[in-house]
Amino acid sequence: MSAVDEIRSAFPSLSRKVYGKDLVYFDNAATVQRPQSVIDCWNRIVRDSNANIHRAVHLLAEEATDAYESARDAVQHFINASSREEIIFTSGATASINLAAFSFGEAFVGEGDEVIVSEAEHHSDIVPWQMMCQRRGASLKVLPVDDTGHLRMDMLDSLITSRTRIVAVTHISNVLGLVNPVRKIVETCHSKGVPVLVDGAQGIVHQCVDVQDLDCDFYVFSGHKVFAAPGTGVLYGKKKWLERMPPFMTGGEMVGTVKFSGTTFAPLPMKFEAGTQNFAGAATLKPAIDTALAFRSAGLRENEESVKAYILDKLLNDNRIHLYGKPNALEEKIPLFSFSVEGAHHEDLALIMDKMGIALRSGQMCAEPLMDRFGVTGMLRASLVAYNTMQEAEYFISSLDKAIKMLV
């Protein structure tokens, strides 16, 4: 059994059929499928250890708490955070960015200050900063992308001023699939005393993330994109920021003492984890990380690179197709391909491909400003991970050709 066949056997959903055809799941940038180990972990917690964490002393509560906190340790080691207190559990990357934007803004942003985001950001890394700027009387500035989808790094230095308080940038665009030069961005910003938040929703899947090496101040990602249960996520933040930021939500668990005369807050990470957490979901981050590490094996890496190179070549050399996010070198592109076809609506293509058993994403991909930048109302996106096969890639290309001929 090949490495790819072996890993696919761990994902029950990959063997199902849709419309009588083998499922070809190419919508991994939206959410990946979940391995049996994650499903088993979830079932075990909700069946055997269903009790609120951190509070009671009975066995079920201890088991649930241990599973939850073991997942925090797993995340810390996975991204090489300097301490477990820097790992905050949330419901996903969106919640993580909202937390960071609100709390950072309350502590450090005032009237006349500036926040910089890139033109390639997901709505979740635009709107929270917009809202914070409106509340604080600050302004939002945009780092553009060029015609190939690369960030205009030549403009970053001049965009940063003495009023810039933070820069927020995606590690890898969920539309363009290009790996942004995050380390260089951090170095440039830090040289001017400006912290950086990195949206790692796609980066956590396709890169070996070391937050100490990147030296970013915040890094966020969603569990459901890296094999864990939905409704889970992580905010990594350097202690020096988190300790100075006020809580985003308040209530149970995140307090020290509560008096009508005033309240004190719990130490990190509890300060930012108010109320009953998704403890069964968060626990699945541990087996999910084991799966993510398995995907870094040589055989699976080689498979992913081969499939990526094949699809990229086919799309670039089809004059009916316009691909967005064109790499200068293969290594700066993940297996994520957003494209349009002249004369064919992206949703019509997606519906036809669905009937062929191929799951794709169509629309704006929660990145309307980027759609406006390229003058389209939407795109069709195929996104793969290492469990996708060359056979699936070949079927995708031949099916896409048939779909285009039906519409154009």
C-alpha positions in Angstrom: 0.0 0.0 0.0 1.4 3.4 -1.0 1.7 6.2 1.5 -1.2 8.0 -0.1 -3.5 5.0 0.0 -2.5 4.4 3.6 -3.4 7.9 4.7 -6.6 7.9 2.7 -7.8 4.8 4.6 -7.8 6.9 7.8 -10.4 9.2 6.3 -13.8 7.5 6.1 -15.5 10.2 4.0 -12.9 9.9 1.1 -14.4 6.5 0.2 -17.9 7.7 -0.3 -19.7 8.2 -3.6 -21.7 11.2 -4.8 -24.2 10.8 -7.7 -22.8 7.3 -8.2 -19.2 8.5 -8.7 -16.2 8.3 -6.4 -15.9 11.5 -4.4 -13.1 13.8 -5.5 -12.9 16.3 -2.7 -11.1 19.5 -3.9 -12.5 21.9 -1.4 -9.9 21.5 1.4 -9.2 25.2 1.8 -12.8 25.6 3.1 -12.5 22.6 5.4 -10.6 19.3 5.2 -12.1 15.9 5.9 -11.5 14.4 9.3 -9.6 11.2 10.1 -11.1 8.4 12.2 -8.8 9.3 15.1 -10.4 12.8 15.4 -13.9 11.3 15.1 -13.0 8.7 17.8 -11.6 11.4 20.1 -14.7 13.5 19.8 -17.0 10.5 20.4 -15.0 9.4 23.4 -15.1 12.8 25.1 -18.9 13.4 24.6 -19.7 9.8 25.5 -17.4 9.0 28.4 -16.0 12.3 29.7 -18.8 14.9 29.2 -18.2 17.3 32.1 -17.3 20.9 32.4 -13.6 21.6 32.5 -11.5 23.2 35.2 -14.3 23.3 37.7 -15.3 20.1 39.4 -13.0 17.5 41.1 -14.9 14.4 39.9 -13.3 12.0 37.5 -15.3 13.0 34.3 -14.3 16.6 34.8 -10.7 15.6 35.3 -10.7 13.6 32.1 -12.2 16.4 30.1 -9.8 18.9 31.5 -6.8 16.7 30.8 -7.9 16.2 27.2 -8.4 19.9 26.8 -5.2 21.0 28.3 -3.2 18.2 26.5 -4.4 19.7 23.3 -3.0 23.1 24.3 0.4 21.4 24.9 0.2 19.8 21.5 -0.5 23.1 19.8 2.3 24.8 21.7 4.8 22.2 20.4 3.3 22.1 16.9 3.9 25.8 16.3 6.9 26.1 18.7 5.4 28.7 21.0 7.6 29.6 23.9 5.0 28.8 26.5 1.6 27.1 26.8 0.1 30.4 28.2 0.5 31.9 24.8 -2.0 29.5 23.3 -5.6 30.7 23.5 -8.4 28.5 22.4 -11.2 30.0 20.3 -14.0 28.9 17.9 -11.8 29.5 14.8 -9.5 31.9 13.0 -12.4 34.4 12.7 -13.0 34.4 16.5 -9.2 34.6 17.0 -8.8 37.7 14.9 -11.9 39.4 16.4 -10.4 38.8 19.9 -7.0 40.2 18.8 -8.5 43.2 17.0 -10.8 44.2 19.8 -8.4 43.7 22.7 -5.4 45.1 21.0 -7.4 48.1 19.8 -8.7 48.7 23.3 -5.1 48.7 24.7 -3.0 50.2 22.0 -5.0 52.1 19.3 -6.3 55.6 19.5 -7.7 58.4 17.4 -5.5 59.1 14.4 -3.6 55.8 14.6 -3.4 53.4 11.6 -3.8 49.7 10.9 -2.5 48.0 7.8 -4.0 45.0 6.1 -3.3 43.5 2.7 -5.5 43.4 -0.3 -5.4 39.6 -0.3 -7.1 39.2 3.1 -10.1 37.1 3.9 -13.1 39.1 5.2 -12.2 37.8 8.7 -9.0 39.7 8.5 -10.5 42.9 7.2 -13.8 43.5 8.9 -12.7 43.1 12.5 -9.9 45.7 11.9 -12.4 48.0 10.2 -14.8 47.8 13.1 -12.0 48.4 15.6 -10.7 51.4 13.6 -14.3 52.9 13.6 -14.5 52.5 17.4 -11.1 53.9 18.1 -11.1 56.7 15.5 -8.2 55.1 13.6 -7.8 54.5 9.8 -7.3 51.3 7.8 -4.6 51.3 5.1 -4.1 48.6 2.4 -1.0 46.9 1.1 -1.9 46.1 -2.6 -1.2 43.0 -4.7 0.2 43.1 -8.2 -1.3 41.5 -11.3 0.1 38.1 -10.4 -1.2 38.2 -6.9 2.0 39.0 -5.1 2.1 41.5 -2.3 3.6 44.9 -3.3 6.4 44.5 -0.8 8.0 47.6 -2.3 5.2 49.7 -0.8 5.2 48.3 2.7 8.0 50.5 4.1 6.3 53.7 2.9 2.9 52.6 4.2 4.2 52.3 7.7 4.3 55.6 9.7 4.8 56.6 13.2 1.0 56.2 13.7 1.0 52.5 12.5 0.0 50.3 15.4 -0.3 46.8 13.8 0.0 45.1 10.5 -2.3 42.1 9.7 -1.4 39.8 6.8 -2.3 36.3 5.6 0.3 33.7 5.6 -1.2 32.2 2.4 -4.2 33.7 0.6 -7.2 31.4 0.4 -7.8 32.7 -3.1 -4.3 33.1 -4.6 -2.5 30.2 -2.9 0.7 32.1 -2.8 3.0 31.9 0.3 3.6 35.4 1.4 7.1 36.5 2.7 5.9 36.7 6.3 9.3 36.6 7.9 10.4 39.6 5.7 7.2 41.4 6.6 7.8 40.9 10.3 11.4 42.1 10.0 10.3 45.2 8.2 7.5 46.0 10.7 9.6 45.2 13.8 12.4 47.5 12.5 9.8 50.3 12.9 8.4 49.0 16.2 5.2 47.6 14.7 3.7 44.2 15.7 2.3 41.8 13.1 -0.7 39.4 13.2 -0.6 36.5 10.7 -3.7 34.8 9.5 -2.5 31.2 9.3 -5.8 29.5 8.3 -4.1 28.1 5.1 -0.5 28.4 6.3 -0.9 26.0 9.2 -1.9 23.3 6.7 0.8 23.7 4.1 3.8 25.2 6.0 5.9 24.1 9.0 4.9 27.0 11.2 7.4 28.0 13.9 6.1 31.2 15.5 9.4 31.9 17.2 11.3 31.7 13.9 8.7 33.9 12.2 8.8 36.2 15.2 5.2 37.2 14.5 3.3 38.7 17.4 0.1 36.9 16.8 -0.7 33.8 14.7 -4.3 32.5 14.2 -5.8 29.4 12.7 -8.9 27.2 12.6 -9.0 23.6 13.7 -11.4 22.5 11.0 -8.8 23.3 8.3 -6.1 21.2 9.9 -8.2 18.0 10.6 -9.7 18.9 13.9 -13.4 19.3 14.8 -15.2 22.4 13.5 -15.8 25.2 16.0 -12.2 25.1 17.2 -9.4 27.5 16.7 -6.2 29.0 18.1 -4.9 32.5 18.8 -1.1 32.5 19.5 0.1 35.7 21.0 3.3 36.8 22.6 3.0 37.2 26.3 4.2 40.8 26.2 1.0 41.7 24.3 -1.5 39.3 25.8 -0.7 40.4 29.3 -1.4 44.0 28.5 -4.6 43.4 26.5 -8.0 43.5 28.2 -10.3 40.5 27.9 -12.5 40.2 24.8 -15.4 38.4 26.5 -16.1 38.2 30.2 -18.0 35.8 32.5 -17.1 32.5 34.1 -13.6 31.0 34.1 -11.7 34.1 33.0 -11.9 35.9 36.4 -9.6 36.0 39.4 -12.0 37.5 42.0 -15.4 39.1 41.5 -16.7 41.8 43.8 -19.3 44.4 43.2 -16.5 46.8 43.9 -14.5 45.4 41.0 -13.2 42.3 39.3 -9.7 40.9 38.6 -8.9 38.6 35.8 -7.4 35.1 35.7 -3.8 34.7 34.3 -3.1 33.6 30.8 -4.5 31.7 29.0 -7.8 31.6 31.0 -8.1 35.4 30.8 -9.3 35.1 27.2 -11.4 31.9 27.5 -14.6 33.0 29.1 -17.5 30.5 29.7 -17.8 26.9 28.9 -15.4 26.1 26.1 -15.9 23.6 23.2 -13.9 21.1 25.3 -14.8 18.0 23.2 -13.8 19.9 20.0 -10.6 21.4 21.3 -9.5 18.0 22.5 -9.5 16.8 18.8 -6.6 19.2 18.1 -4.2 16.6 19.5 -5.0 13.8 17.1 -5.5 16.3 14.3 -1.9 17.5 14.9 -0.7 14.0 14.8 -2.3 13.7 11.4 -0.9 17.0 10.2 2.6 15.8 11.2 2.1 12.5 9.3 1.3 14.6 6.2 4.8 15.9 6.3 6.3 12.5 5.5 8.5 12.3 2.4 6.1 10.2 0.4 3.1 12.4 1.0 5.1 15.6 0.4 6.3 14.2 -2.9 2.8 13.2 -3.9 1.4 16.7 -3.1 4.2 18.4 -5.1 3.7 16.2 -8.1 -0.1 16.7 -8.1 0.4 20.5 -7.6 2.9 20.7 -10.5 0.6 18.7 -12.8 -2.6 20.9 -12.2 -0.6 24.1 -12.3 0.9 23.2 -15.7 -2.5 22.2 -17.1 -4.3 25.3 -16.0 -1.5 27.7 -17.1 -1.4 26.2 -20.5 -5.1 26.2 -21.2 -5.9 29.5 -23.0 -9.6 29.3 -22.0 -8.6 29.6 -18.3 -7.4 32.6 -16.4 -5.5 31.5 -13.2 -5.1 34.0 -10.3 -2.1 33.7 -8.1 0.8 32.9 -10.5 3.9 31.8 -8.8 7.4 32.9 -9.7 8.6 29.5 -8.4 6.7 26.3 -7.7 7.6 26.3 -4.0 5.8 29.6 -3.4 2.5 28.1 -4.5 0.3 25.6 -2.5 -2.0 23.2 -4.3 -4.8 25.8 -4.4 -6.0 27.1 -7.8 -8.6 29.9 -8.3 -9.5 30.6 -11.9 -12.2 31.9 -14.2 -13.3 30.8 -17.7 -14.4 33.5 -20.2 -18.0 32.9 -21.1 -18.7 30.4 -18.3 -20.1 31.4 -14.9 -18.1 30.0 -12.0 -21.2 28.6 -10.3 -22.4 26.8 -13.4 -19.0 25.2 -13.7 -19.1 24.1 -10.1 -22.6 22.6 -10.4 -21.6 20.6 -13.5 -18.4 19.4 -11.8 -20.4 18.4 -8.7 -22.5 16.1 -10.8 -19.2 14.5 -11.9 -18.4 13.8 -8.3 -15.9 16.7 -7.8 -16.4 19.1 -4.9 -15.1 22.6 -5.6 -15.7 26.1 -4.2 -17.2 28.9 -6.3 -17.9 32.5 -5.5 -16.0 35.3 -3.8 -14.3 33.0 -1.3 -14.9 35.7 1.4 -12.5 38.0 -0.3 -14.6 40.6 -2.2 -11.9 43.3 -2.3 -9.6 40.8 -4.1 -12.4 40.0 -6.5 -12.8 43.7 -7.2 -9.0 44.0 -7.7 -9.1 41.4 -10.5 -12.4 42.6 -11.9 -14.5 39.5 -11.4 -17.7 38.6 -9.5 -16.3 35.3 -8.4 -13.9 32.4 -9.2 -13.8 28.7 -9.2 -11.4 27.1 -6.7 -9.8 23.7 -6.5 -7.8 23.2 -3.2 -6.0 20.0 -2.4 -4.0 18.4 0.4 -1.7 15.4 0.5 -4.4 12.8 0.5 -5.5 13.9 -3.0 -4.1 11.7 -5.7 -2.8 12.1 -9.2 -5.7 10.0 -10.5 -8.1 12.5 -9.0 -6.1 15.4 -10.5 -6.2 13.8 -14.0 -10.0 13.2 -13.6 -10.4 16.9 -12.5 -8.7 18.2 -15.5 -10.6 16.0 -18.0 -13.9 16.8 -16.3 -13.1 20.5 -16.3 -12.5 20.3 -20.0 -15.9 18.6 -20.5 -17.7 21.2 -18.4 -16.1 24.1 -20.2 -17.1 22.6 -23.6 -20.7 22.3 -22.3 -20.9 26.0 -21.4 -18.7 27.8 -23.9 
